[in-house]
Amino acid sequence: MAALIEEGDILARGDVRDLLVVENDAFVFCDWPRFEARYRCVLVLDEGEDAFLTLVLATAFPRLVPLWKVEVLGERRLGIVLRALARLAGCATLAVGVRS
C-alpha cells in the first residue's frame, strides 16, 4: 500500500479504488487477493502502470515476475519499487533516490 500511496497516480483512479477498496457496515479494507486476481481483466492500464502494479503486487504475493518490466517503469516508479523491495527485506537504512 505504501508504494501505491507514494506513486499516487494509480491510486487516484476511481476504477482502481473501486476494485481494491471494500466497504461494509463494519470495515473498510483493501482486498488485495481480489485486486491481484482481477486487475488485468478490469482495469485499462498502460505499459508503465501494468509493470508497476505487477512488481508492487509481487512484494505482497511472491511469485516469478519478469524483471524486464523495470524497463518501462520510468525513474520515479523504479525508485518506488526499489524502496518497496528494501522494505520487504526489512531494510530501513538503504537510500534509494537521487543524490543531491
Backbone as CSV, one residue per row, in Angstrom:
resi,resn,N_x,N_y,N_z,CA_x,CA_y,CA_z,C_x,C_y,C_z
1,MET,0.827,-1.186,0.000,0.000,0.000,0.000,0.868,1.245,0.000
2,ALA,1.978,1.180,0.719,2.870,2.345,0.789,3.368,2.743,-0.599
3,ALA,3.670,1.762,-1.439,4.149,2.059,-2.790,3.050,2.714,-3.622
4,LEU,1.823,2.254,-3.500,0.718,2.874,-4.245,0.461,4.300,-3.770
5,ILE,0.558,4.509,-2.466,0.366,5.862,-1.924,1.478,6.776,-2.414
6,GLU,2.716,6.284,-2.356,3.848,7.096,-2.806,3.737,7.438,-4.287
7,GLU,3.337,6.474,-5.108,3.201,6.707,-6.543,2.059,7.673,-6.839
8,GLY,0.933,7.505,-6.162,-0.161,8.462,-6.210,-1.081,8.410,-7.411
9,ASP,-0.549,8.348,-8.617,-1.373,8.432,-9.821,-2.330,7.252,-9.966
10,ILE,-1.834,6.052,-9.745,-2.675,4.862,-9.928,-3.766,4.812,-8.866
11,LEU,-3.407,5.089,-7.628,-4.389,5.046,-6.541,-5.419,6.169,-6.657
12,ALA,-5.098,7.228,-7.380,-6.037,8.336,-7.578,-7.173,7.964,-8.534
13,ARG,-6.987,6.877,-9.276,-8.012,6.441,-10.229,-9.181,5.787,-9.494
14,GLY,-10.378,6.207,-9.836,-11.582,5.650,-9.224,-11.751,4.165,-9.499
15,ASP,-11.427,3.730,-10.729,-11.592,2.310,-11.049,-10.644,1.431,-10.235
16,VAL,-9.458,1.944,-9.917,-8.511,1.201,-9.081,-9.052,1.103,-7.658
17,ARG,-9.500,2.232,-7.112,-10.056,2.212,-5.741,-11.291,1.330,-5.657
18,ASP,-12.154,1.376,-6.689,-13.356,0.532,-6.677,-13.004,-0.949,-6.633
19,LEU,-11.937,-1.331,-7.312,-11.525,-2.736,-7.326,-10.775,-3.124,-6.053
20,LEU,-10.032,-2.202,-5.487,-9.176,-2.501,-4.337,-9.877,-2.356,-2.992
21,VAL,-10.639,-1.305,-2.818,-11.211,-0.979,-1.509,-12.606,-1.571,-1.367
22,VAL,-12.818,-2.233,-0.235,-14.120,-2.819,0.092,-14.645,-2.108,1.329
23,GLU,-15.884,-1.667,1.251,-16.529,-1.025,2.391,-17.781,-1.812,2.747
24,ASN,-17.933,-2.110,4.031,-19.181,-2.681,4.512,-19.563,-1.966,5.802
25,ASP,-20.568,-2.428,6.475,-21.049,-1.730,7.670,-20.006,-1.641,8.775
26,ALA,-19.131,-2.630,8.868,-18.178,-2.690,9.975,-16.766,-2.248,9.604
27,PHE,-16.337,-2.456,8.347,-14.945,-2.250,7.992,-14.779,-1.581,6.635
28,VAL,-13.643,-0.952,6.478,-13.134,-0.516,5.179,-11.757,-1.158,5.072
29,PHE,-11.521,-1.919,4.003,-10.236,-2.595,3.875,-9.869,-2.774,2.410
30,CYS,-8.604,-3.081,2.182,-8.108,-3.372,0.839,-8.175,-4.875,0.622
31,ASP,-8.864,-5.274,-0.418,-8.977,-6.692,-0.763,-7.901,-7.013,-1.802
32,TRP,-6.689,-7.257,-1.313,-5.552,-7.499,-2.189,-5.704,-8.749,-3.034
33,PRO,-6.164,-9.877,-2.479,-6.317,-11.063,-3.329,-7.283,-10.832,-4.496
34,ARG,-8.393,-10.170,-4.240,-9.346,-9.872,-5.312,-8.716,-8.941,-6.348
35,PHE,-8.038,-7.909,-5.852,-7.390,-6.962,-6.758,-6.358,-7.664,-7.629
36,GLU,-5.511,-8.469,-6.999,-4.453,-9.177,-7.723,-5.019,-10.119,-8.774
37,ALA,-6.111,-10.762,-8.468,-6.713,-11.719,-9.394,-7.430,-11.048,-10.567
38,ARG,-7.881,-9.806,-10.379,-8.754,-9.207,-11.397,-8.241,-7.939,-12.064
39,TYR,-7.148,-7.347,-11.573,-6.788,-6.022,-12.073,-6.496,-5.992,-13.569
40,ARG,-5.898,-7.033,-14.109,-5.598,-7.033,-15.546,-6.868,-7.183,-16.398
41,CYS,-7.886,-7.820,-15.854,-9.135,-8.022,-16.599,-10.055,-6.814,-16.521
42,VAL,-9.970,-6.068,-15.434,-10.925,-4.992,-15.175,-10.373,-3.615,-15.546
43,LEU,-9.097,-3.391,-15.292,-8.518,-2.068,-15.487,-7.871,-1.944,-16.869
44,VAL,-7.964,-0.763,-17.432,-7.241,-0.444,-18.656,-5.961,0.267,-18.219
45,LEU,-4.822,-0.416,-18.413,-3.536,0.086,-17.936,-2.583,0.303,-19.102
46,ASP,-1.771,1.353,-18.986,-0.704,1.474,-19.970,0.452,0.571,-19.527
47,GLU,1.458,0.484,-20.355,2.565,-0.438,-20.095,3.270,-0.146,-18.773
48,GLY,3.472,1.133,-18.454,4.133,1.514,-17.212,3.299,1.200,-15.985
49,GLU,1.994,1.459,-16.064,1.099,1.142,-14.943,1.045,-0.356,-14.692
50,ASP,0.952,-1.136,-15.761,0.917,-2.581,-15.618,2.208,-3.096,-15.002
51,ALA,3.343,-2.601,-15.471,4.639,-3.029,-14.919,4.732,-2.673,-13.445
52,PHE,4.327,-1.462,-13.094,4.392,-1.022,-11.703,3.524,-1.912,-10.811
53,LEU,2.267,-2.115,-11.198,1.388,-2.956,-10.386,1.892,-4.387,-10.296
54,THR,2.417,-4.926,-11.383,2.945,-6.289,-11.370,4.072,-6.417,-10.364
55,LEU,5.006,-5.480,-10.384,6.156,-5.551,-9.485,5.774,-5.265,-8.036
56,VAL,4.899,-4.304,-7.817,4.474,-3.987,-6.446,3.666,-5.141,-5.855
57,LEU,2.758,-5.706,-6.631,1.970,-6.828,-6.128,2.843,-8.043,-5.839
58,ALA,3.943,-8.181,-6.550,4.853,-9.301,-6.291,5.501,-9.191,-4.915
59,THR,5.520,-7.991,-4.334,6.047,-7.867,-2.973,5.052,-8.411,-1.955
60,ALA,3.776,-8.420,-2.298,2.749,-8.943,-1.399,2.408,-10.395,-1.687
61,PHE,2.479,-10.768,-2.963,2.159,-12.129,-3.389,3.368,-12.685,-4.134
62,PRO,4.354,-13.182,-3.403,5.602,-13.625,-4.046,5.352,-14.647,-5.150
63,ARG,5.964,-14.378,-6.293,5.900,-15.261,-7.450,6.964,-14.811,-8.434
64,LEU,7.152,-15.583,-9.472,8.097,-15.197,-10.509,7.534,-14.004,-11.268
65,VAL,8.363,-13.002,-11.455,7.950,-11.792,-12.157,9.026,-11.464,-13.190
66,PRO,8.630,-11.139,-14.407,9.630,-10.771,-15.414,10.292,-9.441,-15.063
67,LEU,11.577,-9.489,-14.782,12.275,-8.274,-14.372,12.454,-7.280,-15.511
68,TRP,12.260,-7.704,-16.756,12.347,-6.759,-17.864,11.308,-5.656,-17.735
69,LYS,10.286,-5.872,-16.931,9.249,-4.851,-16.760,9.809,-3.556,-16.176
70,VAL,10.963,-3.620,-15.498,11.546,-2.391,-14.952,11.924,-1.412,-16.064
71,GLU,12.115,-1.911,-17.285,12.496,-1.048,-18.404,11.449,0.018,-18.715
72,VAL,10.199,-0.245,-18.409,9.130,0.691,-18.768,8.608,1.481,-17.566
73,LEU,9.216,1.305,-16.408,8.725,1.983,-15.212,8.972,3.484,-15.221
74,GLY,10.087,3.906,-15.707,10.496,5.293,-15.556,11.208,5.447,-14.215
75,GLU,11.966,6.517,-14.093,12.817,6.705,-12.914,12.019,6.813,-11.605
76,ARG,10.926,7.556,-11.619,10.142,7.767,-10.391,9.555,6.458,-9.887
77,ARG,8.888,5.703,-10.756,8.282,4.439,-10.339,9.336,3.393,-9.992
78,LEU,10.470,3.403,-10.684,11.542,2.474,-10.348,12.025,2.713,-8.922
79,GLY,12.200,3.967,-8.539,12.606,4.287,-7.167,11.602,3.784,-6.149
80,ILE,10.324,3.918,-6.447,9.271,3.447,-5.543,9.344,1.937,-5.388
81,VAL,9.503,1.219,-6.506,9.599,-0.246,-6.453,10.838,-0.669,-5.672
82,LEU,11.965,0.001,-5.898,13.188,-0.349,-5.169,13.033,-0.109,-3.673
83,ARG,12.374,0.983,-3.290,12.133,1.231,-1.861,11.200,0.175,-1.274
84,ALA,10.199,-0.254,-2.041,9.292,-1.311,-1.577,10.053,-2.615,-1.361
85,LEU,10.969,-2.937,-2.266,11.770,-4.147,-2.113,12.678,-4.054,-0.899
86,ALA,13.238,-2.883,-0.659,14.080,-2.701,0.527,13.257,-2.880,1.801
87,ARG,12.037,-2.328,1.823,11.164,-2.510,2.998,10.814,-3.976,3.185
88,LEU,10.552,-4.676,2.082,10.243,-6.098,2.140,11.395,-6.880,2.760
89,ALA,12.609,-6.456,2.479,13.797,-7.110,3.017,14.089,-6.688,4.458
90,GLY,13.281,-5.779,4.986,13.457,-5.340,6.361,14.540,-4.277,6.511
91,CYS,14.892,-3.650,5.431,15.957,-2.655,5.447,15.359,-1.255,5.493
92,ALA,15.629,-0.554,6.570,15.111,0.805,6.712,16.175,1.856,6.453
93,THR,17.411,1.450,6.218,18.503,2.414,6.085,19.025,2.564,4.664
94,LEU,18.603,1.717,3.745,19.071,1.787,2.369,18.470,3.008,1.690
95,ALA,19.323,3.873,1.169,18.858,5.085,0.492,18.652,4.780,-0.993
96,VAL,17.447,5.026,-1.474,17.128,4.842,-2.895,16.588,6.175,-3.387
97,GLY,17.268,6.741,-4.340,16.813,8.012,-4.888,17.963,8.784,-5.485
98,VAL,17.690,10.009,-5.827,18.668,10.875,-6.461,19.548,11.519,-5.387
99,ARG,20.849,11.530,-5.640,21.781,12.188,-4.713,21.771,13.682,-4.968
100,SER,21.884,14.445,-3.908,21.918,15.902,-4.044,23.338,16.402,-4.122
